[in-house]
Amino acid sequence: AASDVYKRQTVDIGSYETQYLDSRIDVDLQPVGKAICENNDVLLKAKARSGTLFTQWQKSQNGSAFANMGITTNEVLLSNAQAADSGTSYRVAWANLCNDFLTSDEAFVAVHTPREINLGEDITMPIDSSITLSVSTDYTNYNWSTGASQSSLSLTGEDLGVGSHTITIVAMDIYGCESTDSINITVLKNAGINQLHSDLKIYPNPVSGLSLIHISE
């Protein structure tokens, strides 16, 4: 009888608690840390292998307490991230039918903004001169409108030809942020001072006494 009483007073917690606590649940959240450029998307994924589990995504802004986001799927897409979202941490809370809780690691998302590029003021140059345009070497990818892919670009008036030309640079950093700028270069037909010197003709030659000197091109 004592044995029967003992059995009746014993609560059978069922398979959920046993499976939840003893199966060494594999929990994960990827990516744990992510840096992106603003206006881009980032996909967070979570997994927990155990019995029946209820999923709840949570977030914390700037170190505040975590609050439920109302998302109960294994993945969450953060769309069109803005700089104001930087510093937000995300995690997943799981609960089983016995209301036991387990939380994932936190995922930290850093949102970066494009940096300004400045190629300078528009330029007018003679056809026999040259110019070098350059931007910071901190970028990972460079795309000049001429097809060049280095951080600097050297141009000559002869290569460009007489007229107006627009040179554009698009540079991408490690976060995927693209920075762009352009400059207008006008190439003149007349030569620079060095070329003009070589074209000057003085006569008569040699000059002696008080003579009238004629200068022509």
Secondary structure by P-SEA (a helix, b strand, c coil): caaaaaaaacccccaaaaaaccccccccccccbbbbcccbbbbbbbbbbccbbbbbbbbbcccccccccccccccccccccccccccbbbbbbbbccccbbbbccbbbbbbbbbbbbbcccbbbbccccbbbbbccccccbbbccccccccbbbbccccccccbbbbbbbbbcccccccbbbbbbbbbccccaaaaaaaccccccccccbbbbbbcc
